[in-house]
Amino acid sequence: MIDDIKKRALHRTSILEGQLRGLAKMIENEDYCMDIIAQSRAIEKALESLNRLLLENHLRTHVSEMFEDGGDAREQAVGELLKAFDFDRR
C-alpha cells in the first residue's frame, strides 16, 4: 500500500469508529430521528471517501501492474473494477 494513502485511510477509519460510536449512542438515547439520519449519512460519506482512497491505491499499484502484464491479468483488473462499481458483467 502507498504510505500516504495508508496513513490517510487509517485516519479515516479512526474517524469512522468515532462516528459509529456516536451513532449508536444517539440511537440508544433516542435522539431525534432526523439527527440520527444526518449522522448516518455522514458515516456513508466518510465510507465513500475511504473507498475512494482504497480505489486510488488499487489503481496506482495493482491495476497498473495488471494492465502492463496484459492478457488474463488485464482482464482480471477490468473485472475487479466492474465489480467494485456493481457493473459486474457476470
PyMOL Python script that loads the backbone (N, CA, C, O; Angstrom):
from pymol import cmd

cmd.read_pdbstr("""\
ATOM      1  N   MET A   1       0.846  -1.175   0.000  1.00  0.00           N
ATOM      2  CA  MET A   1       0.000   0.000   0.000  1.00  0.00           C
ATOM      3  C   MET A   1       0.889   1.235   0.000  1.00  0.00           C
ATOM      4  O   MET A   1       1.933   1.244   0.652  1.00  0.00           O
ATOM      5  N   ILE A   2       0.502   2.248  -0.702  1.00  0.00           N
ATOM      6  CA  ILE A   2       1.241   3.508  -0.750  1.00  0.00           C
ATOM      7  C   ILE A   2       1.158   4.155   0.637  1.00  0.00           C
ATOM      8  O   ILE A   2       0.074   4.295   1.201  1.00  0.00           O
ATOM      9  N   ASP A   3       2.309   4.544   1.173  1.00  0.00           N
ATOM     10  CA  ASP A   3       2.391   5.027   2.558  1.00  0.00           C
ATOM     11  C   ASP A   3       1.415   6.158   2.864  1.00  0.00           C
ATOM     12  O   ASP A   3       0.706   6.110   3.870  1.00  0.00           O
ATOM     13  N   ASP A   4       1.372   7.173   2.006  1.00  0.00           N
ATOM     14  CA  ASP A   4       0.494   8.317   2.254  1.00  0.00           C
ATOM     15  C   ASP A   4      -0.974   7.897   2.270  1.00  0.00           C
ATOM     16  O   ASP A   4      -1.742   8.340   3.123  1.00  0.00           O
ATOM     17  N   ILE A   5      -1.355   7.048   1.331  1.00  0.00           N
ATOM     18  CA  ILE A   5      -2.745   6.594   1.265  1.00  0.00           C
ATOM     19  C   ILE A   5      -3.067   5.745   2.486  1.00  0.00           C
ATOM     20  O   ILE A   5      -4.154   5.865   3.052  1.00  0.00           O
ATOM     21  N   LYS A   6      -2.142   4.893   2.899  1.00  0.00           N
ATOM     22  CA  LYS A   6      -2.355   4.065   4.082  1.00  0.00           C
ATOM     23  C   LYS A   6      -2.588   4.939   5.309  1.00  0.00           C
ATOM     24  O   LYS A   6      -3.502   4.686   6.094  1.00  0.00           O
ATOM     25  N   LYS A   7      -1.760   5.965   5.470  1.00  0.00           N
ATOM     26  CA  LYS A   7      -1.887   6.866   6.616  1.00  0.00           C
ATOM     27  C   LYS A   7      -3.249   7.557   6.601  1.00  0.00           C
ATOM     28  O   LYS A   7      -3.916   7.632   7.632  1.00  0.00           O
ATOM     29  N   ARG A   8      -3.662   8.057   5.447  1.00  0.00           N
ATOM     30  CA  ARG A   8      -4.949   8.740   5.334  1.00  0.00           C
ATOM     31  C   ARG A   8      -6.115   7.779   5.541  1.00  0.00           C
ATOM     32  O   ARG A   8      -7.117   8.144   6.156  1.00  0.00           O
ATOM     33  N   ALA A   9      -5.991   6.559   5.035  1.00  0.00           N
ATOM     34  CA  ALA A   9      -7.061   5.568   5.191  1.00  0.00           C
ATOM     35  C   ALA A   9      -7.225   5.182   6.663  1.00  0.00           C
ATOM     36  O   ALA A   9      -8.347   5.069   7.156  1.00  0.00           O
ATOM     37  N   LEU A  10      -6.121   4.983   7.350  1.00  0.00           N
ATOM     38  CA  LEU A  10      -6.199   4.649   8.774  1.00  0.00           C
ATOM     39  C   LEU A  10      -6.803   5.800   9.580  1.00  0.00           C
ATOM     40  O   LEU A  10      -7.568   5.573  10.518  1.00  0.00           O
ATOM     41  N   HIS A  11      -6.460   7.019   9.214  1.00  0.00           N
ATOM     42  CA  HIS A  11      -7.043   8.187   9.883  1.00  0.00           C
ATOM     43  C   HIS A  11      -8.557   8.208   9.685  1.00  0.00           C
ATOM     44  O   HIS A  11      -9.313   8.472  10.620  1.00  0.00           O
ATOM     45  N   ARG A  12      -8.984   7.928   8.466  1.00  0.00           N
ATOM     46  CA  ARG A  12     -10.422   7.930   8.184  1.00  0.00           C
ATOM     47  C   ARG A  12     -11.137   6.812   8.921  1.00  0.00           C
ATOM     48  O   ARG A  12     -12.275   6.992   9.353  1.00  0.00           O
ATOM     49  N   THR A  13     -10.496   5.661   9.074  1.00  0.00           N
ATOM     50  CA  THR A  13     -11.141   4.591   9.826  1.00  0.00           C
ATOM     51  C   THR A  13     -11.301   4.975  11.297  1.00  0.00           C
ATOM     52  O   THR A  13     -12.287   4.604  11.933  1.00  0.00           O
ATOM     53  N   SER A  14     -10.339   5.711  11.833  1.00  0.00           N
ATOM     54  CA  SER A  14     -10.462   6.191  13.221  1.00  0.00           C
ATOM     55  C   SER A  14     -11.651   7.139  13.351  1.00  0.00           C
ATOM     56  O   SER A  14     -12.408   7.070  14.320  1.00  0.00           O
ATOM     57  N   ILE A  15     -11.804   8.006  12.386  1.00  0.00           N
ATOM     58  CA  ILE A  15     -12.942   8.930  12.380  1.00  0.00           C
ATOM     59  C   ILE A  15     -14.245   8.143  12.294  1.00  0.00           C
ATOM     60  O   ILE A  15     -15.203   8.431  13.012  1.00  0.00           O
ATOM     61  N   LEU A  16     -14.273   7.151  11.413  1.00  0.00           N
ATOM     62  CA  LEU A  16     -15.475   6.333  11.262  1.00  0.00           C
ATOM     63  C   LEU A  16     -15.833   5.603  12.550  1.00  0.00           C
ATOM     64  O   LEU A  16     -17.008   5.502  12.903  1.00  0.00           O
ATOM     65  N   GLU A  17     -14.830   5.097  13.249  1.00  0.00           N
ATOM     66  CA  GLU A  17     -15.090   4.419  14.523  1.00  0.00           C
ATOM     67  C   GLU A  17     -15.798   5.355  15.494  1.00  0.00           C
ATOM     68  O   GLU A  17     -16.767   4.965  16.146  1.00  0.00           O
ATOM     69  N   GLY A  18     -15.318   6.574  15.586  1.00  0.00           N
ATOM     70  CA  GLY A  18     -15.950   7.556  16.464  1.00  0.00           C
ATOM     71  C   GLY A  18     -17.351   7.898  16.015  1.00  0.00           C
ATOM     72  O   GLY A  18     -18.256   8.033  16.838  1.00  0.00           O
ATOM     73  N   GLN A  19     -17.537   8.039  14.707  1.00  0.00           N
ATOM     74  CA  GLN A  19     -18.869   8.348  14.197  1.00  0.00           C
ATOM     75  C   GLN A  19     -19.854   7.215  14.492  1.00  0.00           C
ATOM     76  O   GLN A  19     -21.003   7.465  14.855  1.00  0.00           O
ATOM     77  N   LEU A  20     -19.402   5.977  14.336  1.00  0.00           N
ATOM     78  CA  LEU A  20     -20.285   4.837  14.613  1.00  0.00           C
ATOM     79  C   LEU A  20     -20.646   4.748  16.092  1.00  0.00           C
ATOM     80  O   LEU A  20     -21.789   4.457  16.444  1.00  0.00           O
ATOM     81  N   ARG A  21     -19.668   4.998  16.949  1.00  0.00           N
ATOM     82  CA  ARG A  21     -19.965   5.010  18.393  1.00  0.00           C
ATOM     83  C   ARG A  21     -20.985   6.108  18.706  1.00  0.00           C
ATOM     84  O   ARG A  21     -21.911   5.907  19.492  1.00  0.00           O
ATOM     85  N   GLY A  22     -20.799   7.261  18.084  1.00  0.00           N
ATOM     86  CA  GLY A  22     -21.737   8.364  18.288  1.00  0.00           C
ATOM     87  C   GLY A  22     -23.132   8.023  17.791  1.00  0.00           C
ATOM     88  O   GLY A  22     -24.127   8.365  18.430  1.00  0.00           O
ATOM     89  N   LEU A  23     -23.201   7.351  16.655  1.00  0.00           N
ATOM     90  CA  LEU A  23     -24.498   6.944  16.107  1.00  0.00           C
ATOM     91  C   LEU A  23     -25.210   5.976  17.048  1.00  0.00           C
ATOM     92  O   LEU A  23     -26.407   6.114  17.303  1.00  0.00           O
ATOM     93  N   ALA A  24     -24.472   5.003  17.559  1.00  0.00           N
ATOM     94  CA  ALA A  24     -25.072   4.035  18.490  1.00  0.00           C
ATOM     95  C   ALA A  24     -25.593   4.743  19.737  1.00  0.00           C
ATOM     96  O   ALA A  24     -26.671   4.421  20.236  1.00  0.00           O
ATOM     97  N   LYS A  25     -24.829   5.702  20.233  1.00  0.00           N
ATOM     98  CA  LYS A  25     -25.248   6.449  21.425  1.00  0.00           C
ATOM     99  C   LYS A  25     -26.511   7.257  21.134  1.00  0.00           C
ATOM    100  O   LYS A  25     -27.409   7.347  21.972  1.00  0.00           O
ATOM    101  N   MET A  26     -26.569   7.847  19.929  1.00  0.00           N
ATOM    102  CA  MET A  26     -27.751   8.619  19.556  1.00  0.00           C
ATOM    103  C   MET A  26     -28.989   7.722  19.517  1.00  0.00           C
ATOM    104  O   MET A  26     -30.063   8.116  19.974  1.00  0.00           O
ATOM    105  N   ILE A  27     -28.833   6.521  18.971  1.00  0.00           N
ATOM    106  CA  ILE A  27     -29.961   5.591  18.902  1.00  0.00           C
ATOM    107  C   ILE A  27     -30.366   5.165  20.309  1.00  0.00           C
ATOM    108  O   ILE A  27     -31.551   5.141  20.642  1.00  0.00           O
ATOM    109  N   GLU A  28     -29.382   4.832  21.124  1.00  0.00           N
ATOM    110  CA  GLU A  28     -29.666   4.415  22.497  1.00  0.00           C
ATOM    111  C   GLU A  28     -30.384   5.519  23.271  1.00  0.00           C
ATOM    112  O   GLU A  28     -31.295   5.243  24.051  1.00  0.00           O
ATOM    113  N   ASN A  29     -29.973   6.765  23.054  1.00  0.00           N
ATOM    114  CA  ASN A  29     -30.574   7.903  23.752  1.00  0.00           C
ATOM    115  C   ASN A  29     -31.891   8.343  23.116  1.00  0.00           C
ATOM    116  O   ASN A  29     -32.548   9.264  23.604  1.00  0.00           O
ATOM    117  N   GLU A  30     -32.269   7.684  22.030  1.00  0.00           N
ATOM    118  CA  GLU A  30     -33.490   8.017  21.301  1.00  0.00           C
ATOM    119  C   GLU A  30     -33.500   9.475  20.855  1.00  0.00           C
ATOM    120  O   GLU A  30     -34.496  10.181  21.008  1.00  0.00           O
ATOM    121  N   ASP A  31     -32.370   9.910  20.299  1.00  0.00           N
ATOM    122  CA  ASP A  31     -32.286  11.270  19.751  1.00  0.00           C
ATOM    123  C   ASP A  31     -33.296  11.430  18.618  1.00  0.00           C
ATOM    124  O   ASP A  31     -33.881  10.460  18.136  1.00  0.00           O
ATOM    125  N   TYR A  32     -33.477  12.658  18.217  1.00  0.00           N
ATOM    126  CA  TYR A  32     -34.404  12.994  17.132  1.00  0.00           C
ATOM    127  C   TYR A  32     -33.999  12.246  15.861  1.00  0.00           C
ATOM    128  O   TYR A  32     -32.831  12.244  15.473  1.00  0.00           O
ATOM    129  N   CYS A  33     -34.980  11.615  15.226  1.00  0.00           N
ATOM    130  CA  CYS A  33     -34.713  10.756  14.067  1.00  0.00           C
ATOM    131  C   CYS A  33     -33.894  11.449  12.976  1.00  0.00           C
ATOM    132  O   CYS A  33     -32.980  10.852  12.406  1.00  0.00           O
ATOM    133  N   MET A  34     -34.217  12.685  12.695  1.00  0.00           N
ATOM    134  CA  MET A  34     -33.511  13.387  11.622  1.00  0.00           C
ATOM    135  C   MET A  34     -32.046  13.628  11.975  1.00  0.00           C
ATOM    136  O   MET A  34     -31.185  13.654  11.095  1.00  0.00           O
ATOM    137  N   ASP A  35     -31.768  13.805  13.263  1.00  0.00           N
ATOM    138  CA  ASP A  35     -30.379  13.951  13.700  1.00  0.00           C
ATOM    139  C   ASP A  35     -29.623  12.631  13.532  1.00  0.00           C
ATOM    140  O   ASP A  35     -28.456  12.620  13.141  1.00  0.00           O
ATOM    141  N   ILE A  36     -30.295  11.530  13.829  1.00  0.00           N
ATOM    142  CA  ILE A  36     -29.680  10.213  13.657  1.00  0.00           C
ATOM    143  C   ILE A  36     -29.408   9.947  12.180  1.00  0.00           C
ATOM    144  O   ILE A  36     -28.344   9.448  11.814  1.00  0.00           O
ATOM    145  N   ILE A  37     -30.376  10.284  11.341  1.00  0.00           N
ATOM    146  CA  ILE A  37     -30.206  10.103   9.894  1.00  0.00           C
ATOM    147  C   ILE A  37     -29.053  10.957   9.384  1.00  0.00           C
ATOM    148  O   ILE A  37     -28.266  10.502   8.554  1.00  0.00           O
ATOM    149  N   ALA A  38     -28.945  12.176   9.867  1.00  0.00           N
ATOM    150  CA  ALA A  38     -27.849  13.053   9.447  1.00  0.00           C
ATOM    151  C   ALA A  38     -26.498  12.433   9.813  1.00  0.00           C
ATOM    152  O   ALA A  38     -25.553  12.483   9.027  1.00  0.00           O
ATOM    153  N   GLN A  39     -26.416  11.855  10.997  1.00  0.00           N
ATOM    154  CA  GLN A  39     -25.176  11.201  11.420  1.00  0.00           C
ATOM    155  C   GLN A  39     -24.894   9.976  10.548  1.00  0.00           C
ATOM    156  O   GLN A  39     -23.754   9.740  10.146  1.00  0.00           O
ATOM    157  N   SER A  40     -25.924   9.212  10.263  1.00  0.00           N
ATOM    158  CA  SER A  40     -25.776   8.031   9.416  1.00  0.00           C
ATOM    159  C   SER A  40     -25.297   8.417   8.019  1.00  0.00           C
ATOM    160  O   SER A  40     -24.440   7.746   7.444  1.00  0.00           O
ATOM    161  N   ARG A  41     -25.845   9.482   7.485  1.00  0.00           N
ATOM    162  CA  ARG A  41     -25.430   9.961   6.149  1.00  0.00           C
ATOM    163  C   ARG A  41     -23.979  10.431   6.178  1.00  0.00           C
ATOM    164  O   ARG A  41     -23.240  10.220   5.216  1.00  0.00           O
ATOM    165  N   ALA A  42     -23.567  11.061   7.266  1.00  0.00           N
ATOM    166  CA  ALA A  42     -22.171  11.492   7.394  1.00  0.00           C
ATOM    167  C   ALA A  42     -21.242  10.279   7.380  1.00  0.00           C
ATOM    168  O   ALA A  42     -20.151  10.330   6.811  1.00  0.00           O
ATOM    169  N   ILE A  43     -21.676   9.205   8.002  1.00  0.00           N
ATOM    170  CA  ILE A  43     -20.889   7.972   8.002  1.00  0.00           C
ATOM    171  C   ILE A  43     -20.798   7.408   6.586  1.00  0.00           C
ATOM    172  O   ILE A  43     -19.731   6.963   6.161  1.00  0.00           O
ATOM    173  N   GLU A  44     -21.902   7.423   5.862  1.00  0.00           N
ATOM    174  CA  GLU A  44     -21.891   6.959   4.467  1.00  0.00           C
ATOM    175  C   GLU A  44     -20.886   7.757   3.639  1.00  0.00           C
ATOM    176  O   GLU A  44     -20.125   7.190   2.854  1.00  0.00           O
ATOM    177  N   LYS A  45     -20.892   9.067   3.821  1.00  0.00           N
ATOM    178  CA  LYS A  45     -19.958   9.915   3.067  1.00  0.00           C
ATOM    179  C   LYS A  45     -18.512   9.631   3.456  1.00  0.00           C
ATOM    180  O   LYS A  45     -17.621   9.644   2.606  1.00  0.00           O
ATOM    181  N   ALA A  46     -18.282   9.375   4.736  1.00  0.00           N
ATOM    182  CA  ALA A  46     -16.934   9.042   5.187  1.00  0.00           C
ATOM    183  C   ALA A  46     -16.483   7.704   4.603  1.00  0.00           C
ATOM    184  O   ALA A  46     -15.319   7.548   4.235  1.00  0.00           O
ATOM    185  N   LEU A  47     -17.392   6.751   4.519  1.00  0.00           N
ATOM    186  CA  LEU A  47     -17.065   5.461   3.895  1.00  0.00           C
ATOM    187  C   LEU A  47     -16.765   5.624   2.405  1.00  0.00           C
ATOM    188  O   LEU A  47     -15.848   4.994   1.878  1.00  0.00           O
ATOM    189  N   GLU A  48     -17.537   6.467   1.736  1.00  0.00           N
ATOM    190  CA  GLU A  48     -17.277   6.740   0.319  1.00  0.00           C
ATOM    191  C   GLU A  48     -15.886   7.343   0.141  1.00  0.00           C
ATOM    192  O   GLU A  48     -15.165   6.991  -0.792  1.00  0.00           O
ATOM    193  N   SER A  49     -15.522   8.236   1.026  1.00  0.00           N
ATOM    194  CA  SER A  49     -14.206   8.858   0.978  1.00  0.00           C
ATOM    195  C   SER A  49     -13.108   7.810   1.186  1.00  0.00           C
ATOM    196  O   SER A  49     -12.092   7.823   0.492  1.00  0.00           O
ATOM    197  N   LEU A  50     -13.317   6.917   2.134  1.00  0.00           N
ATOM    198  CA  LEU A  50     -12.365   5.835   2.375  1.00  0.00           C
ATOM    199  C   LEU A  50     -12.266   4.935   1.145  1.00  0.00           C
ATOM    200  O   LEU A  50     -11.168   4.552   0.742  1.00  0.00           O
ATOM    201  N   ASN A  51     -13.393   4.601   0.557  1.00  0.00           N
ATOM    202  CA  ASN A  51     -13.385   3.755  -0.638  1.00  0.00           C
ATOM    203  C   ASN A  51     -12.644   4.410  -1.798  1.00  0.00           C
ATOM    204  O   ASN A  51     -11.961   3.726  -2.560  1.00  0.00           O
ATOM    205  N   ARG A  52     -12.773   5.724  -1.938  1.00  0.00           N
ATOM    206  CA  ARG A  52     -12.027   6.426  -2.997  1.00  0.00           C
ATOM    207  C   ARG A  52     -10.529   6.296  -2.783  1.00  0.00           C
ATOM    208  O   ARG A  52      -9.773   6.074  -3.728  1.00  0.00           O
ATOM    209  N   LEU A  53     -10.106   6.435  -1.531  1.00  0.00           N
ATOM    210  CA  LEU A  53      -8.681   6.269  -1.218  1.00  0.00           C
ATOM    211  C   LEU A  53      -8.197   4.857  -1.546  1.00  0.00           C
ATOM    212  O   LEU A  53      -7.144   4.676  -2.157  1.00  0.00           O
ATOM    213  N   LEU A  54      -8.981   3.863  -1.131  1.00  0.00           N
ATOM    214  CA  LEU A  54      -8.597   2.479  -1.382  1.00  0.00           C
ATOM    215  C   LEU A  54      -8.572   2.175  -2.880  1.00  0.00           C
ATOM    216  O   LEU A  54      -7.697   1.455  -3.359  1.00  0.00           O
ATOM    217  N   LEU A  55      -9.532   2.726  -3.611  1.00  0.00           N
ATOM    218  CA  LEU A  55      -9.546   2.539  -5.059  1.00  0.00           C
ATOM    219  C   LEU A  55      -8.341   3.209  -5.702  1.00  0.00           C
ATOM    220  O   LEU A  55      -7.716   2.644  -6.600  1.00  0.00           O
ATOM    221  N   GLU A  56      -8.018   4.409  -5.247  1.00  0.00           N
ATOM    222  CA  GLU A  56      -6.837   5.098  -5.777  1.00  0.00           C
ATOM    223  C   GLU A  56      -5.586   4.247  -5.577  1.00  0.00           C
ATOM    224  O   GLU A  56      -4.771   4.105  -6.488  1.00  0.00           O
ATOM    225  N   ASN A  57      -5.442   3.686  -4.383  1.00  0.00           N
ATOM    226  CA  ASN A  57      -4.283   2.838  -4.110  1.00  0.00           C
ATOM    227  C   ASN A  57      -4.269   1.631  -5.052  1.00  0.00           C
ATOM    228  O   ASN A  57      -3.231   1.283  -5.615  1.00  0.00           O
ATOM    229  N   HIS A  58      -5.427   1.003  -5.215  1.00  0.00           N
ATOM    230  CA  HIS A  58      -5.517  -0.183  -6.075  1.00  0.00           C
ATOM    231  C   HIS A  58      -5.155   0.163  -7.519  1.00  0.00           C
ATOM    232  O   HIS A  58      -4.446  -0.592  -8.186  1.00  0.00           O
ATOM    233  N   LEU A  59      -5.643   1.298  -7.994  1.00  0.00           N
ATOM    234  CA  LEU A  59      -5.333   1.714  -9.367  1.00  0.00           C
ATOM    235  C   LEU A  59      -3.847   2.007  -9.546  1.00  0.00           C
ATOM    236  O   LEU A  59      -3.244   1.614 -10.545  1.00  0.00           O
ATOM    237  N   ARG A  60      -3.265   2.698  -8.574  1.00  0.00           N
ATOM    238  CA  ARG A  60      -1.862   3.091  -8.693  1.00  0.00           C
ATOM    239  C   ARG A  60      -0.887   1.929  -8.501  1.00  0.00           C
ATOM    240  O   ARG A  60       0.270   2.012  -8.913  1.00  0.00           O
ATOM    241  N   THR A  61      -1.347   0.865  -7.885  1.00  0.00           N
ATOM    242  CA  THR A  61      -0.442  -0.263  -7.621  1.00  0.00           C
ATOM    243  C   THR A  61      -0.852  -1.472  -8.462  1.00  0.00           C
ATOM    244  O   THR A  61      -0.271  -1.716  -9.520  1.00  0.00           O
ATOM    245  N   HIS A  62      -1.811  -2.200  -8.016  1.00  0.00           N
ATOM    246  CA  HIS A  62      -2.171  -3.472  -8.637  1.00  0.00           C
ATOM    247  C   HIS A  62      -2.675  -3.328 -10.071  1.00  0.00           C
ATOM    248  O   HIS A  62      -2.212  -4.040 -10.962  1.00  0.00           O
ATOM    249  N   VAL A  63      -3.608  -2.425 -10.299  1.00  0.00           N
ATOM    250  CA  VAL A  63      -4.209  -2.318 -11.628  1.00  0.00           C
ATOM    251  C   VAL A  63      -3.179  -1.897 -12.667  1.00  0.00           C
ATOM    252  O   VAL A  63      -3.155  -2.438 -13.772  1.00  0.00           O
ATOM    253  N   SER A  64      -2.333  -0.942 -12.321  1.00  0.00           N
ATOM    254  CA  SER A  64      -1.326  -0.510 -13.303  1.00  0.00           C
ATOM    255  C   SER A  64      -0.413  -1.673 -13.677  1.00  0.00           C
ATOM    256  O   SER A  64      -0.058  -1.833 -14.845  1.00  0.00           O
ATOM    257  N   GLU A  65      -0.030  -2.489 -12.688  1.00  0.00           N
ATOM    258  CA  GLU A  65       0.805  -3.659 -12.971  1.00  0.00           C
ATOM    259  C   GLU A  65       0.053  -4.689 -13.803  1.00  0.00           C
ATOM    260  O   GLU A  65       0.619  -5.278 -14.724  1.00  0.00           O
ATOM    261  N   MET A  66      -1.218  -4.908 -13.483  1.00  0.00           N
ATOM    262  CA  MET A  66      -2.013  -5.895 -14.205  1.00  0.00           C
ATOM    263  C   MET A  66      -2.215  -5.486 -15.660  1.00  0.00           C
ATOM    264  O   MET A  66      -2.221  -6.335 -16.552  1.00  0.00           O
ATOM    265  N   PHE A  67      -2.380  -4.188 -15.900  1.00  0.00           N
ATOM    266  CA  PHE A  67      -2.528  -3.722 -17.279  1.00  0.00           C
ATOM    267  C   PHE A  67      -1.214  -3.867 -18.034  1.00  0.00           C
ATOM    268  O   PHE A  67      -1.213  -4.214 -19.215  1.00  0.00           O
ATOM    269  N   GLU A  68      -0.111  -3.608 -17.375  1.00  0.00           N
ATOM    270  CA  GLU A  68       1.193  -3.797 -18.007  1.00  0.00           C
ATOM    271  C   GLU A  68       1.419  -5.260 -18.368  1.00  0.00           C
ATOM    272  O   GLU A  68       1.964  -5.562 -19.430  1.00  0.00           O
ATOM    273  N   ASP A  69       0.999  -6.178 -17.479  1.00  0.00           N
ATOM    274  CA  ASP A  69       1.159  -7.604 -17.737  1.00  0.00           C
ATOM    275  C   ASP A  69       0.299  -8.062 -18.908  1.00  0.00           C
ATOM    276  O   ASP A  69       0.676  -8.967 -19.652  1.00  0.00           O
ATOM    277  N   GLY A  70      -0.865  -7.424 -19.062  1.00  0.00           N
ATOM    278  CA  GLY A  70      -1.761  -7.766 -20.163  1.00  0.00           C
ATOM    279  C   GLY A  70      -2.433  -9.110 -19.973  1.00  0.00           C
ATOM    280  O   GLY A  70      -2.363  -9.714 -18.903  1.00  0.00           O
ATOM    281  N   GLY A  71      -3.083  -9.565 -21.028  1.00  0.00           N
ATOM    282  CA  GLY A  71      -3.718 -10.883 -21.034  1.00  0.00           C
ATOM    283  C   GLY A  71      -4.724 -11.090 -19.925  1.00  0.00           C
ATOM    284  O   GLY A  71      -5.579 -10.240 -19.676  1.00  0.00           O
ATOM    285  N   ASP A  72      -4.614 -12.245 -19.249  1.00  0.00           N
ATOM    286  CA  ASP A  72      -5.549 -12.596 -18.181  1.00  0.00           C
ATOM    287  C   ASP A  72      -5.497 -11.612 -17.018  1.00  0.00           C
ATOM    288  O   ASP A  72      -6.524 -11.311 -16.410  1.00  0.00           O
ATOM    289  N   ALA A  73      -4.316 -11.117 -16.710  1.00  0.00           N
ATOM    290  CA  ALA A  73      -4.175 -10.158 -15.605  1.00  0.00           C
ATOM    291  C   ALA A  73      -4.960  -8.885 -15.904  1.00  0.00           C
ATOM    292  O   ALA A  73      -5.622  -8.328 -15.028  1.00  0.00           O
ATOM    293  N   ARG A  74      -4.876  -8.437 -17.149  1.00  0.00           N
ATOM    294  CA  ARG A  74      -5.625  -7.238 -17.547  1.00  0.00           C
ATOM    295  C   ARG A  74      -7.122  -7.489 -17.434  1.00  0.00           C
ATOM    296  O   ARG A  74      -7.859  -6.642 -16.927  1.00  0.00           O
ATOM    297  N   GLU A  75      -7.569  -8.634 -17.897  1.00  0.00           N
ATOM    298  CA  GLU A  75      -8.998  -8.975 -17.810  1.00  0.00           C
ATOM    299  C   GLU A  75      -9.451  -9.070 -16.356  1.00  0.00           C
ATOM    300  O   GLU A  75     -10.566  -8.666 -16.024  1.00  0.00           O
ATOM    301  N   GLN A  76      -8.602  -9.594 -15.501  1.00  0.00           N
ATOM    302  CA  GLN A  76      -8.924  -9.664 -14.073  1.00  0.00           C
ATOM    303  C   GLN A  76      -9.089  -8.260 -13.504  1.00  0.00           C
ATOM    304  O   GLN A  76     -10.016  -8.007 -12.734  1.00  0.00           O
ATOM    305  N   ALA A  77      -8.194  -7.346 -13.878  1.00  0.00           N
ATOM    306  CA  ALA A  77      -8.276  -5.961 -13.391  1.00  0.00           C
ATOM    307  C   ALA A  77      -9.580  -5.312 -13.832  1.00  0.00           C
ATOM    308  O   ALA A  77     -10.245  -4.644 -13.040  1.00  0.00           O
ATOM    309  N   VAL A  78      -9.942  -5.507 -15.080  1.00  0.00           N
ATOM    310  CA  VAL A  78     -11.197  -4.940 -15.593  1.00  0.00           C
ATOM    311  C   VAL A  78     -12.381  -5.524 -14.822  1.00  0.00           C
ATOM    312  O   VAL A  78     -13.287  -4.791 -14.427  1.00  0.00           O
ATOM    313  N   GLY A  79     -12.374  -6.826 -14.610  1.00  0.00           N
ATOM    314  CA  GLY A  79     -13.454  -7.473 -13.869  1.00  0.00           C
ATOM    315  C   GLY A  79     -13.571  -6.962 -12.449  1.00  0.00           C
ATOM    316  O   GLY A  79     -14.673  -6.738 -11.948  1.00  0.00           O
ATOM    317  N   GLU A  80     -12.417  -6.775 -11.792  1.00  0.00           N
ATOM    318  CA  GLU A  80     -12.431  -6.257 -10.421  1.00  0.00           C
ATOM    319  C   GLU A  80     -13.019  -4.854 -10.363  1.00  0.00           C
ATOM    320  O   GLU A  80     -13.797  -4.538  -9.463  1.00  0.00           O
ATOM    321  N   LEU A  81     -12.651  -4.023 -11.312  1.00  0.00           N
ATOM    322  CA  LEU A  81     -13.171  -2.653 -11.312  1.00  0.00           C
ATOM    323  C   LEU A  81     -14.668  -2.629 -11.592  1.00  0.00           C
ATOM    324  O   LEU A  81     -15.408  -1.867 -10.969  1.00  0.00           O
ATOM    325  N   LEU A  82     -15.110  -3.453 -12.520  1.00  0.00           N
ATOM    326  CA  LEU A  82     -16.547  -3.531 -12.786  1.00  0.00           C
ATOM    327  C   LEU A  82     -17.300  -4.007 -11.546  1.00  0.00           C
ATOM    328  O   LEU A  82     -18.369  -3.487 -11.225  1.00  0.00           O
ATOM    329  N   LYS A  83     -16.749  -4.978 -10.865  1.00  0.00           N
ATOM    330  CA  LYS A  83     -17.384  -5.498  -9.649  1.00  0.00           C
ATOM    331  C   LYS A  83     -17.401  -4.435  -8.550  1.00  0.00           C
ATOM    332  O   LYS A  83     -18.388  -4.306  -7.825  1.00  0.00           O
ATOM    333  N   ALA A  84     -16.319  -3.678  -8.426  1.00  0.00           N
ATOM    334  CA  ALA A  84     -16.231  -2.639  -7.397  1.00  0.00           C
ATOM    335  C   ALA A  84     -17.321  -1.586  -7.568  1.00  0.00           C
ATOM    336  O   ALA A  84     -17.767  -0.977  -6.595  1.00  0.00           O
ATOM    337  N   PHE A  85     -17.741  -1.379  -8.801  1.00  0.00           N
ATOM    338  CA  PHE A  85     -18.769  -0.379  -9.080  1.00  0.00           C
ATOM    339  C   PHE A  85     -20.127  -1.013  -9.375  1.00  0.00           C
ATOM    340  O   PHE A  85     -21.025  -0.365  -9.911  1.00  0.00           O
ATOM    341  N   ASP A  86     -20.263  -2.295  -9.014  1.00  0.00           N
ATOM    342  CA  ASP A  86     -21.510  -3.038  -9.258  1.00  0.00           C
ATOM    343  C   ASP A  86     -21.899  -3.066 -10.731  1.00  0.00           C
ATOM    344  O   ASP A  86     -23.082  -3.091 -11.069  1.00  0.00           O
ATOM    345  N   PHE A  87     -20.894  -3.061 -11.605  1.00  0.00           N
ATOM    346  CA  PHE A  87     -21.130  -3.196 -13.039  1.00  0.00           C
ATOM    347  C   PHE A  87     -20.708  -4.578 -13.520  1.00  0.00           C
ATOM    348  O   PHE A  87     -20.480  -4.788 -14.711  1.00  0.00           O
ATOM    349  N   ASP A  88     -20.607  -5.511 -12.589  1.00  0.00           N
ATOM    350  CA  ASP A  88     -20.124  -6.849 -12.911  1.00  0.00           C
ATOM    351  C   ASP A  88     -20.957  -7.435 -14.048  1.00  0.00           C
ATOM    352  O   ASP A  88     -22.186  -7.476 -13.983  1.00  0.00           O
ATOM    353  N   ARG A  89     -20.277  -7.876 -15.064  1.00  0.00           N
ATOM    354  CA  ARG A  89     -20.958  -8.376 -16.264  1.00  0.00           C
ATOM    355  C   ARG A  89     -21.294  -9.854 -16.161  1.00  0.00           C
ATOM    356  O   ARG A  89     -21.867 -10.417 -17.093  1.00  0.00           O
ATOM    357  N   ARG A  90     -20.952 -10.495 -15.050  1.00  0.00           N
ATOM    358  CA  ARG A  90     -21.208 -11.943 -14.914  1.00  0.00           C
ATOM    359  C   ARG A  90     -22.586 -12.223 -14.410  1.00  0.00           C
ATOM    360  O   ARG A  90     -22.957 -13.385 -14.241  1.00  0.00           O
TER     361      ARG A  90
END
""", "prot")
cmd.dss("prot")
cmd.show_as("cartoon", "prot")
cmd.util.cbc("prot")
cmd.orient("prot")
